[in-house]
């Protein structure tokens, strides 16, 4: 899968922009606050229907306009496909081949993009929701069934919490809705376990290759239950024990909405013991692992988006990173200085220079 063309209309600081991308590496150069990250954000929006920078969709609309649009043409298995995301003050509309879709889940992952941004370093010290979101996003982009279970779980959780906040004492209804909540969690837990199992199988190798280190990485999945016991029965027992507390707190305290991941470096928690450099190497390793995961599941490579990462790497680690990215992966990189990566760019790479939301130069490496 590759992106052939991207058109932006009133997206962030872009008024009108049309870019033809190279099939291998595309580099966007410019000073800070010129629109490099905005361009990557537009691709990520078409991949996931949301920004990787904000939860407010309206922030992606040029603040002088009422609406914006991102139109991406991709080539997949020799077929051309047009994906459109339109943003309005009151919401958004998603279109495939100019036909609107009813559910975001029909659109998510058609263009699969893996994003690295400096904010990803918060993955280790930030709130658990950041790590859950990473799991849900990466599994959900390639598995519509997972997204369906997750959406059903969230609706049922909301219903259960509303019941707990009410004055009702209908324990029969509470049992029914709790059982529904349990049933939706079973496949979600299984999918998350498989995802973490895959990650643990390759992440140490990827980290060692990028960091040029012999340190070992382990990812622990913290879920409502432990081990390989019967998930349904284990969840049932957890809810029985928490019923009184749930009623007192008026909130569901057990479930996959409390899940978390913990990352370890040589047995020590990353958040407390790792340096910023080690965290950066681990995030990059994680992105390469996601490429591996997506290809294994789909037999297709995602588009890789690297936002301002290379200036923080020495030449050895830059070389290691480029060596790990499969040559079939279309990559879009932002940087302030082409000197950081020029020696690693293959023939046919495209160089774009951005100034205040405008592409002012476009050339191909020869």
Beta strands, then each sheet from edge to edge (+ up, - down):
strand 1: 2-11
strand 2: 14-20
strand 3: 25-29
strand 4: 67-76
strand 5: 79-88
strand 6: 91-96
strand 7: 99-100
strand 8: 113-116
strand 9: 217-222
strand 10: 260-265
strand 11: 268-269
strand 12: 303-307
strand 13: 331-335
strand 14: 350-355
strand 15: 358-364
sheet 1: 2+ 1- 4+ 5- 6+ 7-
sheet 2: 8+ 12+ 13+ 3+ 14+ 15-
sheet 3: 9+ 10- 11+
end
